[in-house]
Amino acid sequence: MTQATKHARRGRRTVARHGELRSPGPVGFLLKVIGIVAAVLLVSGAGVAAYAATDVVASFAEGAVELEGQESVPPDIGAVEGGVDLLLVGTDECEPEFAAIFGDRCTGADAEGQLNDVNMLVHISDNPRRVTVVSFPRDLMVPIPSCTREDGSTTSATSKTQINEAWGFGGLSCVAKTISDLSGQNIPFAAKVSFGNVINITNAIGGVDVCIGNGGIKDVYTGIDWPAGERTIQGVEALQFLRTRHGLTGGSDLSRISNQQQYMSSLARKLVSDEVLSNPATLYKLATTAVDNITPSKSLTNPMTLVQIAMAVKDVPFEDIVFVQYPVLEDPADSDRVVPDYESAEQLWAALAANEQITVTRQSQGVIADPTPTESTPVETAPTTEATDPATAPTETPVTLPDNIPGQDAAQQTCSAGNVKANG
C-alpha cells in the first residue's frame, strides 16, 4: 500500500471487489438514514423526537462512535456559523436475517467483509436554511488518511484508494475523516446503517412511489423486470431499485446514484404528506425502525441535538433540498474508476460556505425528466417558512453549478432512464 500524507492527490492503487452481484445486493442504504434521521427526525422535527424519545434514544446510543479529528459544535445548532454537516454512510454487510436474499454476496469469500458503498454528506446551511446532499460515488479513488481503529491501533495513510474501502480502515470515524479531508468540511455528526433497513423502512411507511421511464427496467443481476410507469416499491423491491445499475441507461455506478436521488425526493414528499406526518403511530414506527440498524456518532446521541437539527431543517422548501453528485473525472489509470474533479468541487464548497442558492444544470446519469406528473404522484407544496416569505426573503441570483455536478432538487419529478428501450 502506497504511503502518503492525507493531502496527497496522486497514486496508482486499484482495488478489487468490483464484480457483479446476481441478487439485490448492497444498495443505497443511506437513503434510509436520509429518510429516517434526516427526514423523519429532521423533517418531522420535535414531534417525532419527543414522541419516541423515551423508547428510542437509549437504543440509538448503543455502539455510538467517537469521530476522530472532527471539531465539536455548540449545543445550539443554530449557533453554527456557515451551517453544519452530517455524514450518512451505508455499509454493505450480511446480516443473518437478510443473508438469504442476497445469494452469492452473502455466501462467498467476501461474506464477512463490509464496504461503505454509499456516502452522503448532508450540509445544513444557516439563515436562510437550505439542505444540500452530496453523494460520493463508491468507485471514487481518493487519499485515505491514517485512521485509529477501535482497538487503538492506527492504519497507514494511502495516496489513492477506492473510497468504499475507508470503512475497513477504521469504521465510521475513518469514513468521516476521509470525506472531511476530501471536502474540507468539518463533520461533527455521522450515522451508519446497514442494507437490511431498506426493507424495514419502506414497509413502515407503506412504500415509496417511483417512476420508471424509457420503456422499463430489466436487470438480471438484481432480478428486476419492470415495465415503464409509476410503481410503489417496498421491501425487496426497494433494494432492487436502489441497487440496479445495469437496468439503467449508461449502466454505471453514477447512473445508480440517480435512482437514489429519485427515491430520496419521493421519500421526502411522502414523509411530509398527511399520510405520514399527521399519523403518530406511523411516525413512531418509523423512529423505532430507524434506530434498530443505525450506528450514530456519539455527537448524535443527545436527544436535544436531534431535536435541534430537526428544528433547523423541518421547514426547508423542497426546492431548497438539493441532491448533487460529487464531481468526478475518469481515472486515467483505470476506466472503471473515477477521480475527483477538484476544480468543480471547489465551486460547490464555495457556494455552500457562502450559503448561496444553487442551480443544477444537468441531471444525473440514468434519469429523465417527468414533465407530466399524474394524480398518483402529485407535486407537493413545501411548508412555508419565514425565510421563504416574499416579504422577508432576500433577493438573490442562484449560483449555477458546473455541468460536472449533476443532480436534482426534492421538488422535481423524475423517472429512471430504463434500459429496455435502449436495448430494444
C-alpha positions as CSV (number, residue, x, y, z in Angstrom):
1,M,0.0,0.0,0.0
2,T,1.4,3.3,-1.0
3,Q,2.3,5.6,1.9
4,A,1.4,9.3,1.6
5,T,0.1,12.2,3.6
6,K,-3.6,12.9,3.8
7,H,-3.3,15.7,1.2
8,A,-1.8,13.5,-1.5
9,R,-3.6,13.8,-4.8
10,R,-1.9,11.1,-6.9
11,G,-1.3,7.4,-6.9
12,R,-1.9,4.2,-8.8
13,R,-3.5,1.8,-6.4
14,T,-6.5,-0.1,-7.7
15,V,-8.9,-2.2,-5.8
16,A,-10.8,-5.5,-6.1
17,R,-14.5,-6.4,-5.5
18,H,-15.9,-4.6,-8.4
19,G,-17.7,-7.7,-9.8
20,E,-21.4,-8.1,-10.5
21,L,-24.0,-9.2,-7.9
22,R,-26.6,-11.6,-9.1
23,S,-29.1,-10.7,-6.3
24,P,-30.3,-7.4,-4.8
25,G,-27.0,-7.0,-3.0
26,P,-25.7,-3.8,-1.3
27,V,-27.7,-0.7,-2.1
28,G,-28.1,2.9,-1.2
29,F,-28.5,2.1,2.4
30,L,-28.0,5.7,3.4
31,L,-31.2,6.5,1.8
32,K,-32.9,5.1,4.8
33,V,-30.9,7.3,7.0
34,I,-31.8,10.3,4.9
35,G,-35.4,9.2,5.1
36,I,-35.2,8.4,8.8
37,V,-32.6,10.5,10.6
38,A,-32.5,13.4,8.1
39,A,-36.2,13.3,7.2
40,V,-38.2,11.6,9.9
41,L,-36.3,13.1,12.9
42,L,-35.4,16.2,10.8
43,V,-38.5,16.9,8.7
44,S,-40.9,15.7,11.4
45,G,-38.8,17.5,14.0
46,A,-39.6,17.7,17.6
47,G,-42.8,15.8,17.2
48,V,-41.2,12.6,16.3
49,A,-38.2,13.0,18.6
50,A,-40.4,13.8,21.6
51,Y,-43.0,11.2,20.8
52,A,-40.4,8.4,20.5
53,A,-37.6,9.7,22.8
54,T,-38.3,7.5,25.8
55,D,-38.2,4.2,23.9
56,V,-35.8,5.2,21.2
57,V,-32.9,7.2,22.5
58,A,-31.4,4.6,24.7
59,S,-31.3,2.1,21.8
60,F,-30.0,4.7,19.4
61,A,-26.9,5.4,21.7
62,E,-25.8,1.7,21.7
63,G,-22.5,1.3,19.9
64,A,-22.1,5.0,19.2
65,V,-18.8,6.0,17.7
66,E,-16.4,8.9,18.5
67,L,-15.4,10.8,15.4
68,E,-11.6,11.3,15.1
69,G,-10.3,14.7,14.1
70,Q,-13.7,16.5,13.8
71,E,-14.4,19.6,15.8
72,S,-17.4,19.6,18.2
73,V,-20.3,22.0,17.7
74,P,-22.1,24.3,20.1
75,P,-25.1,22.8,21.9
76,D,-27.4,25.1,19.9
77,I,-27.2,24.0,16.2
78,G,-28.4,27.5,15.3
79,A,-25.2,28.9,16.6
80,V,-23.1,27.2,14.0
81,E,-21.9,29.9,11.5
82,G,-21.9,28.6,7.9
83,G,-24.1,25.7,8.7
84,V,-23.4,22.1,9.8
85,D,-22.6,18.8,8.2
86,L,-24.0,15.4,8.8
87,L,-22.4,12.3,7.1
88,L,-24.6,9.4,6.3
89,V,-22.9,6.1,5.5
90,G,-24.4,2.9,4.1
91,T,-22.5,-0.3,4.6
92,D,-22.5,-3.5,2.6
93,E,-22.8,-6.3,5.2
94,C,-24.5,-9.6,5.5
95,E,-26.9,-9.6,8.5
96,P,-28.2,-13.1,9.2
97,E,-31.9,-12.3,8.9
98,F,-31.3,-10.9,5.4
99,A,-28.4,-13.0,4.1
100,A,-30.6,-15.4,2.1
101,I,-31.9,-12.6,0.0
102,F,-28.5,-11.7,-1.4
103,G,-27.3,-15.0,-2.7
104,D,-23.7,-15.2,-3.6
105,R,-22.8,-11.9,-2.0
106,C,-23.6,-13.4,1.5
107,T,-22.3,-17.0,0.9
108,G,-18.9,-16.4,-0.8
109,A,-15.5,-15.5,0.5
110,D,-16.4,-11.8,0.9
111,A,-19.5,-12.5,3.1
112,E,-17.8,-11.3,6.3
113,G,-16.5,-8.0,4.8
114,Q,-18.0,-4.6,4.8
115,L,-17.7,-1.6,2.4
116,N,-19.1,1.9,2.8
117,D,-20.8,1.6,-0.6
118,V,-23.0,4.8,0.0
119,N,-21.6,8.0,1.3
120,M,-23.7,11.2,1.6
121,L,-22.7,14.5,3.1
122,V,-25.7,16.4,4.2
123,H,-25.0,20.2,4.5
124,I,-27.5,22.2,6.5
125,S,-27.0,25.9,5.9
126,D,-27.8,28.7,8.3
127,N,-30.1,31.7,7.6
128,P,-31.8,31.0,5.3
129,R,-31.9,27.3,5.9
130,R,-31.1,25.0,3.0
131,V,-30.1,21.4,2.7
132,T,-27.6,20.1,0.1
133,V,-26.9,16.3,-0.1
134,V,-23.6,15.4,-1.8
135,S,-23.3,11.8,-2.9
136,F,-19.8,10.4,-3.4
137,P,-19.6,7.5,-5.9
138,R,-18.3,4.3,-4.4
139,D,-15.8,3.9,-7.3
140,L,-14.1,7.3,-6.4
141,M,-10.4,7.0,-5.9
142,V,-9.2,9.2,-3.1
143,P,-6.5,9.6,-0.5
144,I,-7.4,7.8,2.8
145,P,-5.8,9.3,5.9
146,S,-4.3,7.5,8.8
147,C,-7.1,6.3,11.0
148,T,-7.5,4.9,14.5
149,R,-9.2,1.6,14.8
150,E,-11.4,0.5,17.7
151,D,-8.5,-1.4,19.3
152,G,-6.4,1.8,19.4
153,S,-4.1,0.8,16.5
154,T,-3.6,3.1,13.6
155,T,-3.6,2.5,9.8
156,S,-1.2,3.9,7.3
157,A,-2.4,6.7,5.0
158,T,-2.8,6.0,1.3
159,S,-2.5,8.3,-1.7
160,K,-5.1,6.6,-3.8
161,T,-7.7,4.1,-2.6
162,Q,-11.3,3.4,-3.6
163,I,-13.5,5.4,-1.2
164,N,-15.7,2.5,-0.2
165,E,-12.7,0.8,1.5
166,A,-12.5,3.5,4.1
167,W,-14.7,1.6,6.4
168,G,-12.3,-1.3,6.5
169,F,-9.5,1.1,7.6
170,G,-11.3,2.4,10.7
171,G,-15.1,2.2,10.5
172,L,-17.4,5.2,10.6
173,S,-14.8,7.5,12.0
174,C,-12.4,6.8,9.2
175,V,-15.1,7.4,6.5
176,A,-15.9,10.7,8.1
177,K,-12.2,11.6,8.3
178,T,-11.7,10.7,4.6
179,I,-14.6,12.7,3.4
180,S,-13.7,15.6,5.7
181,D,-10.2,15.7,4.1
182,L,-11.6,15.4,0.6
183,S,-14.3,18.1,1.1
184,G,-12.6,20.4,3.5
185,Q,-15.7,20.3,5.7
186,N,-15.8,19.7,9.4
187,I,-18.1,16.8,10.0
188,P,-19.4,16.8,13.7
189,F,-22.2,14.3,13.1
190,A,-22.3,10.9,11.4
191,A,-24.5,7.8,11.2
192,K,-24.2,4.4,9.6
193,V,-26.9,2.0,8.5
194,S,-26.9,-1.5,7.0
195,F,-28.9,-2.6,4.0
196,G,-31.5,-4.6,5.8
197,N,-33.2,-1.5,6.9
198,V,-34.3,-0.7,3.4
199,I,-36.9,-3.4,3.7
200,N,-38.0,-2.2,7.1
201,I,-38.3,1.5,6.4
202,T,-40.2,1.2,3.1
203,N,-42.6,-1.3,4.7
204,A,-43.0,1.1,7.7
205,I,-44.4,3.9,5.5
206,G,-46.3,1.7,3.1
207,G,-43.8,2.0,0.2
208,V,-42.3,4.8,-1.9
209,D,-43.6,5.9,-5.3
210,V,-41.0,5.9,-8.1
211,C,-41.3,6.4,-11.9
212,I,-39.8,4.1,-14.5
213,G,-39.2,5.6,-17.9
214,N,-37.6,4.7,-21.2
215,G,-39.5,1.5,-21.8
216,G,-38.8,-0.1,-18.4
217,I,-36.0,-1.7,-16.4
218,K,-34.6,-5.1,-16.9
219,D,-31.6,-6.3,-14.9
220,V,-30.7,-9.9,-14.3
221,Y,-28.2,-9.0,-11.6
222,T,-30.9,-7.6,-9.3
223,G,-33.9,-9.5,-10.6
224,I,-35.7,-6.5,-12.0
225,D,-38.1,-6.8,-15.0
226,W,-40.4,-3.9,-14.6
227,P,-42.5,-2.1,-17.2
228,A,-42.4,1.7,-17.7
229,G,-44.7,3.7,-15.5
230,E,-45.2,4.6,-11.8
231,R,-44.6,1.9,-9.2
232,T,-44.8,1.8,-5.4
233,I,-41.8,0.0,-4.1
234,Q,-41.1,-1.5,-0.7
235,G,-39.3,-4.4,0.8
236,V,-37.0,-6.3,-1.6
237,E,-38.2,-4.1,-4.5
238,A,-36.7,-1.1,-2.8
239,L,-33.4,-2.9,-2.5
240,Q,-33.6,-3.8,-6.2
241,F,-34.4,-0.3,-7.3
242,L,-31.6,1.3,-5.3
243,R,-29.1,-1.4,-6.3
244,T,-29.6,-1.6,-10.0
245,R,-27.2,0.0,-12.5
246,H,-27.4,-2.5,-15.4
247,G,-31.1,-1.7,-15.6
248,L,-30.4,2.0,-16.4
249,T,-29.1,3.7,-19.5
250,G,-25.4,4.1,-19.1
251,G,-25.2,1.2,-16.6
252,S,-22.7,2.8,-14.3
253,D,-22.5,3.5,-10.5
254,L,-23.1,7.1,-11.4
255,S,-26.4,6.0,-13.0
256,R,-27.4,4.2,-9.8
257,I,-27.0,7.5,-7.9
258,S,-29.8,9.0,-9.9
259,N,-32.2,6.2,-8.7
260,Q,-31.1,7.0,-5.1
261,Q,-31.8,10.7,-5.7
262,Q,-35.3,10.0,-7.1
263,Y,-36.0,7.7,-4.2
264,M,-35.0,10.3,-1.6
265,S,-37.0,13.0,-3.3
266,S,-40.1,10.8,-3.3
267,L,-39.4,9.7,0.2
268,A,-39.2,13.3,1.4
269,R,-42.5,14.1,-0.2
270,K,-44.1,11.0,1.3
271,L,-42.8,11.9,4.8
272,V,-44.3,15.4,4.9
273,S,-47.6,14.2,3.5
274,D,-50.7,13.9,5.7
275,E,-50.4,10.1,5.2
276,V,-47.3,10.0,7.4
277,L,-46.7,13.3,9.1
278,S,-50.1,13.5,10.7
279,N,-50.1,9.9,11.8
280,P,-48.4,9.5,15.2
281,A,-48.4,5.7,15.0
282,T,-46.6,5.7,11.7
283,L,-44.1,8.3,12.9
284,Y,-43.4,6.2,16.0
285,K,-43.0,3.1,13.8
286,L,-40.5,5.0,11.6
287,A,-38.5,6.2,14.5
288,T,-38.2,2.9,16.2
289,T,-37.5,1.1,12.9
290,A,-34.7,3.6,12.2
291,V,-32.7,3.1,15.3
292,D,-32.6,-0.7,15.0
293,N,-30.0,-0.6,12.3
294,I,-28.4,2.8,12.8
295,T,-25.0,3.3,14.4
296,P,-24.6,7.0,15.2
297,S,-21.6,9.1,16.2
298,K,-21.6,10.0,19.9
299,S,-22.4,13.6,19.0
300,L,-25.8,12.4,17.7
301,T,-26.9,10.5,20.7
302,N,-28.1,13.5,22.7
303,P,-31.9,13.7,22.1
304,M,-31.8,17.5,22.3
305,T,-29.3,17.6,19.4
306,L,-31.6,15.5,17.3
307,V,-34.5,17.9,18.1
308,Q,-32.3,21.0,17.3
309,I,-31.2,19.5,13.9
310,A,-34.8,18.7,13.3
311,M,-36.0,22.2,14.0
312,A,-33.2,23.6,11.8
313,V,-34.4,21.9,8.6
314,K,-38.0,20.8,9.1
315,D,-39.5,23.7,7.1
316,V,-36.9,23.9,4.3
317,P,-38.8,24.1,1.0
318,F,-38.4,21.2,-1.4
319,E,-36.7,23.4,-4.0
320,D,-34.0,24.2,-1.4
321,I,-33.3,20.5,-0.7
322,V,-30.8,19.7,-3.4
323,F,-29.2,16.3,-4.2
324,V,-25.9,16.5,-6.1
325,Q,-23.2,14.1,-7.2
326,Y,-19.7,14.9,-6.2
327,P,-17.9,15.9,-9.5
328,V,-15.6,13.3,-11.0
329,L,-13.4,12.5,-13.9
330,E,-12.4,9.2,-15.4
331,D,-9.4,7.7,-13.7
332,P,-6.6,7.7,-16.3
333,A,-5.2,4.5,-14.6
334,D,-8.5,2.6,-14.8
335,S,-11.5,3.4,-16.9
336,D,-13.8,1.6,-14.4
337,R,-12.9,4.1,-11.7
338,V,-13.2,7.8,-11.2
339,V,-11.1,10.5,-9.6
340,P,-12.1,13.8,-8.0
341,D,-12.7,16.9,-10.2
342,Y,-11.2,19.3,-7.6
343,E,-11.8,22.4,-9.6
344,S,-15.6,21.8,-10.0
345,A,-15.8,20.6,-6.4
346,E,-14.3,23.8,-5.1
347,Q,-17.1,25.8,-6.7
348,L,-19.6,23.6,-4.9
349,W,-17.9,24.0,-1.5
350,A,-17.6,27.8,-2.0
351,A,-21.3,28.1,-2.8
352,L,-22.2,26.1,0.4
353,A,-19.8,28.2,2.5
354,A,-21.4,31.4,1.2
355,N,-24.9,29.8,1.7
356,E,-25.8,30.7,-1.9
357,Q,-28.8,29.2,-3.6
358,I,-27.6,26.7,-6.2
359,T,-29.0,25.6,-9.5
360,V,-28.1,22.2,-11.1
361,T,-27.8,22.4,-14.9
362,R,-27.6,18.7,-15.6
363,Q,-29.5,15.7,-14.3
364,S,-27.6,12.6,-13.1
365,Q,-27.0,9.7,-15.4
366,G,-29.8,7.3,-15.6
367,V,-32.6,9.8,-15.0
368,I,-35.1,11.6,-17.3
369,A,-37.4,14.4,-16.6
370,D,-41.0,13.6,-15.9
371,P,-42.9,16.6,-17.4
372,T,-46.4,15.3,-16.7
373,P,-46.8,14.2,-13.0
374,T,-50.0,12.2,-12.6
375,E,-52.6,12.2,-9.9
376,S,-50.8,9.4,-8.1
377,T,-47.6,11.4,-7.8
378,P,-48.7,15.0,-7.1
379,V,-46.1,17.7,-6.8
380,E,-46.2,18.5,-3.0
381,T,-46.1,22.1,-1.8
382,A,-43.4,22.6,0.8
383,P,-44.2,24.2,4.1
384,T,-43.8,28.0,4.0
385,T,-41.2,29.5,6.4
386,E,-40.2,33.0,7.4
387,A,-37.1,32.6,5.3
388,T,-39.1,32.0,2.2
389,D,-41.8,34.7,2.8
390,P,-41.6,37.1,-0.2
391,A,-41.8,40.0,2.3
392,T,-38.7,38.9,4.2
393,A,-36.7,36.7,1.8
394,P,-33.5,38.3,0.4
395,T,-33.4,38.8,-3.4
396,E,-30.5,36.7,-4.8
397,T,-29.3,35.2,-8.0
398,P,-28.8,31.4,-7.8
399,V,-25.3,30.1,-8.4
400,T,-25.1,27.8,-11.4
401,L,-23.0,24.8,-10.6
402,P,-20.6,23.4,-13.2
403,D,-22.0,20.9,-15.7
404,N,-19.9,18.2,-14.0
405,I,-22.1,18.4,-10.8
406,P,-25.4,16.7,-11.8
407,G,-28.4,16.3,-9.5
408,Q,-31.9,17.4,-8.8
409,D,-33.9,19.1,-6.0
410,A,-36.7,17.4,-4.0
411,A,-39.4,19.3,-5.8
412,Q,-38.6,17.8,-9.2
413,Q,-40.4,14.8,-10.5
414,T,-38.1,12.5,-12.4
415,C,-38.1,9.0,-13.9
416,S,-35.4,6.4,-14.1
417,A,-34.0,6.1,-17.6
418,G,-34.5,2.4,-18.0
419,N,-32.6,0.3,-20.4
420,V,-35.4,-1.7,-22.1
421,K,-35.9,0.9,-24.8
422,A,-32.2,1.3,-25.4
423,N,-31.8,-2.5,-25.7
424,G,-34.7,-2.9,-28.0
